[in-house]
Each structure stands twice: as structure tokens, then as C-alpha cells.
Amino acid sequence: MKKRIIDIAFIALGAFIFALAINLFVIPNELGEGGVTGVTIILFYVWQLSPGLMNLVINAFLLIVGYKFLDKTTTIYTILAVAFNSFFLHLTADWRIDSSEIMINTIFGGLFTGVGIGLIIRAGGTTAGTVILARIANKYLDWNISYGLLFFDLIVAFSSYFIIGAQSLMLTVVMLYIGTKTMDFIIEGLNPKKAVMIISAQQDKIAEKVITVMDRGVTVLSGHGYYTKTPKEVLYIVISKQEVSVLKKIVKAADPNAFITIHDVRDVFGEGFLELSK
């Protein structure tokens, strides 16, 4: 119950920040957006229809069509996210900020959008619309959610060309890219990890130091050289980004000729890291 309350609080906060992005930075500067919000903004520019109301109507339709692609909890959280989004879009419709520098507004519009949607997705919800499509692509095509969302959002954004013009469209693309990178950080990058593979004649010394000094587990993989067929043991270790320098010092002290590869890791679940959830 406590986790669910926290998730709902993050969804509400994310929806509020997203609404600020639209009403403080996007609409006053006649920029576009992606997804359903982009469609509602076009409708606002052309017919002055309320983005909050149209967001609710269009997303309600998409939820009816696409709910089967989401699990029960995600569906509930998405309904809450859509409701919060529509409410905060209406609540902040007349809010303004004293800034006339278009590039600054574009950057902050992207930052606020990325943080807002990122918090909602991280809590387990979606903002419906193209986020549903991005989740479907993630589930069946293993696409990164952030980049899947960017792909679908760009389709909507480019369709606004005839309404907002070339310059505003280019600024919108910049804003969407900033939003995607920000969202990626919120969803996946708060606790970056590195996977390290080490081939060394002194693997026992290295493994012992990693366990005792760094308090990290070590997995030993069996391998062999392709040409020599000589058996080799490969150490596999997952550590935080901040621990890389410590590991390098341990390896260098034990075997300066060791072969090391370091890889970025997007998600790490299991003992010592994040709990594996549904």
C-alpha cells in the first residue's frame, strides 16, 4: 500500500511538471509537441479547443483501444496519469513565465517534459497516446521506451509543420530530443552500472580483492583462445560507475597485462541491486 501511494504521488508530480512544460514553454512560444498532446496543441492553435479537455477525450479513446497491451496496474496508473494530466493542463492554462528567449524556453520545455513523463513511466504508468505505442514496441520489439516514444512523437510533431512553420518545427525537434534524453536519465540513468569482463593470469588475486575490498560478487566464466585453444577463465563483475577506478587499481596491482572490457549496463536486477519486479 505504501509503495502504491508513493507511485501515485510520483504520477501526480510528473503530470504537474508536464503540464507546466506545455503551458509555460510550449504554447506561449507556439511550439509543437509529440503524441496526443501534440494533437491537442494543434487543435488549440487552430480552433482554440482546450488542451486539457481534448487530452482527456482522445486518451480515453486510445485507452479503450489499447488497454489490452498493458497489465492491470499499468492500466490503472495510466488512467490516473491521464486524469492528472488533463486536470493540471486545465489548472495551469493561464500560468505564464517572464521569458522571451525562445531557445531557453525550448530547452526548459524539453527538460520539464522529460522529467514529467519520466516520473510517470518510472512509477509504472504511461501518459497513454504514443507512450502506449512505445510500450508495445518495447514489449514486442525490445525498443528502448524513450527512443520508441521519440519515434512516434516525431511523426506527430512533423505533421504540425503547416501550422507552426519550419523554425518552430525545428525548435520542437530540439525540445523533443532534450526531453527524450532527460526521460532516459529519469527512467534508467539514476543509478548507472558497468559490466566488466577481465581476462588475467592472476584472476584469483583479482577476484579476492574485488570481494574483500569492493564487497562485490564475481562470476567466473570458462572460455578459451580461438587460435591457441588455451583454456581461460573470464571474470564477470557488475559495479557502479563510481567503482570503476577502484577496480582498475586492483587489476593493475595484480596484473598490469590483464585484458579488460567495460560495458554500459541499462538495467541490473538481483541481489545487491534492484529487486526484480513484474
N, C-alpha and C positions, 0 to 999 in steps of 0.2 A: 504493500500500500504506500509506504514512504517513497519508494522508487517511482511509483506511478504519479504521485503528487509532484515530485521533482521534475519528471518528464513533462507533465502538463505545464508547469511553471516555465520551463525552457521553451516549450512550444509557444506559449503566450508572449514571452520575451522576444523570441525570434520573429513572430508575426508583427509585433510592435516596431521592431527595428526595420523590418522590411517595409512596413507602411511609411515610416519616416523616409526611407530611401526614395520611395515613389513620390511622396507629397512635398518633400523638401528639396530634392535634387533632380528628379526626372521630369515631372510635369512642368515645373516653373521654367525649365530650360528647354522645353519642347524636345526632349529626347525620347527614344523608343525603349522598349523592353522586350524580353522574350516571353514565351509561354502565354498562358491565359491573361496574365497581367498586361503583356504587350498588346493583346487584342483589346482589352478593356481601355487601355490608354488611347488606342486608335479611335475607338468608339467615342471616347471623351473629346478628342480633338475635333472629330467630325460632327458629332451630334450632341456634345455636352452631356452624355449619359454618365451617371455616377459610377466610377471605377469600383467602389465598394459593393454596390448592388449588382453590377454586371459580373464581378468576380464570383459572387455567391451563386448567381444563376448558372453561369457557364460551368463552374466547377462542380456544382450539384449534378448537372447532366453528365459530366465526364466521370464522376464517381459512380453513378448508376451503371455506366457502361464498363468501367474498368475496375470495379471493386474486387472482382474475382481474381485479379492479379496480385492482390495484397492480402496479407494474413489479417486475422481478426483485430489484433492490437493495432497494426499499422492503419487499418481502415478507420478505427475509432479515433486514433490520433490525427489522421488526415482530416476527418470531419471537423475535429476541434480546430485544427490549423486553418482550415478554410473559413470557419466561423470567426476565429480571432482575426484573421487577415481582413475579412470584409468589415468587421467592426472597427478595427484600427484604421483602415483606409478611410472609412467614413468619419471617424473621430478626429483624425488629423488632416482632413481635407483642406482646411483653411490655414494650417500652420505654414509659416514661411521662415526662412533664414536669410539674414542680410549678407548675401554673397552674389556677386555678378560675374565672377571669374568662371567661365564655362569649363575650363579644364579641371579646376579644383572641384567643381560640382560633379563633374564626370567621375573623377577618382573616388570621391566620397560616396557617390551614388553606388559605385561598384563595391566599395568596402561594406557599406551598410547592407546592400543586397546579399552579398556573400555571407556576412555574419548572420543575418536574419534567417536565410534559407538553411545555412549550415547548422544552426542551432536546432531548427525544426527536424531536419533529417537525422542529426546526431541523437535526438531524443526518440527517434523511431517513427516519426511521422513524415508526411510529404505535404507540399502545397498543392497537390493534385495537378491537373493540367499536364504539362510536359514532364513534370517530375515522375508521374506515373509511367510515362513512356520511358524515361531514363531508368527507372527501377526494373521495368520489363526487360530492357536491353541489358541491364546488369545481371539479371537472373538467367536469361537465356543465351546472351552473347558474351557475358563476362566483361562488359564495358565498365569502365570507371564511371560512377554515378555523376560526378561533376562534369566530365567531358561529354557524357551522353546528354546531360542537360544542356550544355553549351551547344551541341549539335542541333538539338530540336529548337532551342531558343533562337538560334541564328536564322532558322527558316522563317520564324515569325517576325524577327527583327528586320530582315531584308524585305519582307512584304510591306513594311511601313515606309519604304523609300518614297513612294509617291505622295505621302502625307507630310513627312518631316524633312525631306530633301537629303542631298548627298552628305553635306557636312554633319548634320545631326545623326545620320545613319552611321558614319564613320566613328563619331564620338560614342554612339551606342555600342558599337562593336568593341571599342576600347573598354567601356564600362562593363560589358558582359565578360570580357576576358579577366578583368580585375576581380569581378565577382566570383568567377569560376576558381581562380587561384586562391582567393580568400576562403571560399567554401571548402575547397580541397583541404586547406590547412585546418579549418574548424572540424571537419569530419574525420580526417585521417592523420593530421600532422601535429597534433598537440603532444604526442609522445613518440617521436621518430626513433626507429630502431635500425640496426645494421646487422646483417648476417655475414659472418666472417668464416672463410674456409682457409685452413692452414695446412701446408704440407712441409714437414720438417723431420729431420733425423732425431730431433730432441723433443718429440711430441709429448713424451711422458712428463718432462720438466715443465713444458708449457702448460699442459693440462692441469698439473698440480698447482701451479701458480694462479691460474685462472680461477680454480675452485677456492683456494685459500685466500688469495689477495682480493679478487673481484667478487667472490661469492656468486659465481655464475656456473651453470651446468655446462658440460662439454659432451658432445656426441662424437663418437669415433666411427668414421665410415671406412669401409675397406675398398681399396682401389689398386690399380697397377699402371705402370707406364706403358703406353701403347707399343712403342718400339722395343723397349728392353724387357717388357713383361715382368719387371721387378715389382713385387707387392709393395704397396704403400698404404699407410694409414692417414686419413684426412680428418682433421679436427673441424668440427662444425659448431660455431658458437653464435648465439644471438645476444647482442648487447645494445645499450643505448648509444646515441651519437656521442655523448659526452665521455663515454668509456673507451672510445677508440684509441685515444692517445695512450691511455694506461696499458691497453692490450699490446700496442706496438712496442712499448718499452719492455714488456715482459718477453715478447718474442725476440726482440733484438738482443736482450741479455742472454737468452738461452741459445739462440741460433741466428746469427746475423745473415745467414744464407737461406733462411726459410722463405717459402713461396706463400704469399698471402693474397687473397682476393676479398674485397669488401663490397657488399651489395646493399642497396636500399631495400628496406622491407616495409610494405604498406600496412599489413596487419599481423599482429602476433598474439596468439591466444594460447593459454595453458598456464601451468604452474610458474609463478614468478612474473607473469604478465597479465593480460586481460582475461577475464573469465569468458569461456566460450558460451555464447547465448544463441538463442534462435534467431 
